[in-house]
Amino acid sequence: MTATVIKGWCPGAHTPMRSGDGLILRIRPRLGRLSRDQALGLCALAERYGNGFITLTNRANLQIRGVTPEHYDDMLVHLTGLDLVDANPELEARRNLMLTPFRAPGDLAESLGEQLLKILPDLPDLPAKFGFSIDCGPAPVLARDPADIRIERSALGGLMLRADGCAAGRAATPDTAIALLAELARWFADRPD
């Protein structure tokens, strides 16, 4: 097994968590979607290397338990081959993104999600559980789900960027939303503890 950092609070594919039944790996599908081949491949990996189950987390990630340390490297190679894991562990850890599940390919939510994925390498270091939500459909559906920065619809129907827990936010457009999100992430990272 290659050297991994086992944190104990937020497992990922590159940072598994030890548990009583082996390692827990958390997979963050890009834009919250799986292709048919990815879904079948993930099922096969869970059966071959894990306990046979795939669980859905409250942040729309997938989790496989029971991976033995001896099989961890093989599991990671296969997950990378399925394009479910970034080769770069730091980039993988930043991809905490939830999109409205009621979206269509190419719509605004998906477009904003793709833009966010492109700028992830440029964002500052953020806490491991720091997450983003893009919930800009006609009705909000992710308001109760954990996210630190949200892109949502305002009461007037336009886009709004806000920090979680704040009733008010900043007006945005499809062209400015991701730049404003990056600005808010930088502000958060620059704050003293």
N, C-alpha and C positions, 0 to 999 in steps of 0.2 A: 504494500500500500504506500502511495506517495504521502509525503508530509501534508497533513491537513490541519487546519485550525478548527478545533472543535469548541464552539462558543458556549453552547448550553442554553441559548435563548432564542436564536433565530436560525434554524438550520437552512442550508441551501444545498445545491448540488455539490459545490466546491467546499462547503463547510458543513459536513454532516454532524448530526447530534447523536451521541451515544445514548442508547436506551437499553432496557432490560432484554429486548429481543434483537439487538443488533443496532445498526445505524439507521437514522431517519434522514432521508434526502427529500428536500423540497424543490419542486420544479416549477418554474415560472414561465408558462407558455407565452410566447410573444403575442401581444394584443389579446391575451386570454382565449386564443383559439388553437385548436389542434386540427391538423389534416387527418384524413382517414389513416394514412400510413403512420403518422405520429401516434395516433391513438392505439392502433394495433401493436405498434412497436413498444409503446409504453406498457401495455398490458402484458406482452411477452416478457419484458424485462422484470416487471413486478412478480410474475410467476417464476421466472428463472432465478432471479437474484434476491428477491424480497419475500415478504410473507404472502404474496399473491393478491394483495388488496391495494387499491389506489384511493386515497381519501382526498376530499376537497376541503381546503382550509377557508377560514373566514376572510382571507384576502385574495380569493380566487386562484390560489396556487394548488398544485397537486403534490401529494406526499406519498412516498413509498417507505415503509418500515421494514425492518428485519433484514437489511442488507448486511452481510458479513464483511468484516474488514478485508478478508481475502478476496472478495468479489467486487470491492468498491471501485478499483481502477477500471475493471472491465465494464462495470455499470456506467461510469463516467464517459468512457470511450463511446459506448453505444448511445448514450443520451446526446452527446455532442454530434454523433453521426446522424441522429434524427433531427438535428437542429433545434433541440429543446434546451440546450445549455450553451452559453457563450464560452468560448475558449479562455477568455479573460475573466478570472474570478471577480475582479473589482467591478467590471461592467455587469456581470451577472448579478452581483449583490445590489446594484442600483436599480434593477428592472422590477421594482415594486409598483406595478401599474394595474389599476382596475379600470375597465371600460364598461359602459352600459352594455348589458347582455342583449338588449333589444336594438341592435344596429345592423346595418346592411354593409356589405363590402363597398368601400369607396365613399361611405357617408362621412359627415363631419367628425363624428367621434373617432372613426378609424383613421381619418386623415390626421387629426390632431395627435392620436396615439403614435402614428408613424413618425410625425415630426418630433415628438418627444423622444422616441427611441434614437433618433439621429443625434440629438444633442446630449444624451446621457453621458457620453465620455467627457463633455465639457463642463458638466455640473461640478460644484465643489463636493468635497467629502461630506456626507450626511450620515446620520445615525443608521444603523443596520435595518431598523424597522421603518424608516422614513418612506412614506408611500404617496402615490399620486392617484387621483380619481378623475376620470373624464366621463361625465354624466350629463351630456348635453342633448339628450333626446327630448321629446315633447313633455315628458313627466319625469321627475327625478326618481331613480330607483336605488341609488347607492348612498343616500344620505345617512343611513345608519351603519354603513360599513366603514372600517378604519382607513383613513387617508389623511395626510398632513396638508397637502395642497390639492384643491379641487377646482376643476373647470366645470361650471354648471350653467343652467339657464337662469337668468334673473327673472324677477317678477314681471318685467316688461317683455320678456321673450328673447332678449339678447344674451350674449355670453357674459359670464361673470367668473372672475378668478378670486378665490378666497382661501384663507387659511382655515383649517378645520377648527370648529368652535366659534368662529366669528360669524355673526349674523350678516354683517356687511362685507362687501368685497369690492373689487375693482372691475369696472366695465372693460370688456375685451372684445376683439373681433376674431374671426378665424385667422387673420393675418398677424395679429399681435398676441394671441393667447399664450403661445409657447414661449415667446420672448419674455412675457410678463411672469410666467411660471418660473423661468430660469432666474429672473431678477429676485423673485420671492425666495427661491431656494438659496441664492447667494446671501440674501439678507439673513435668513435663518442660520446659515453656516457661519456668518460673521458675528453673530450674537455671542456675548460671553455667557458661559454656563450659569 
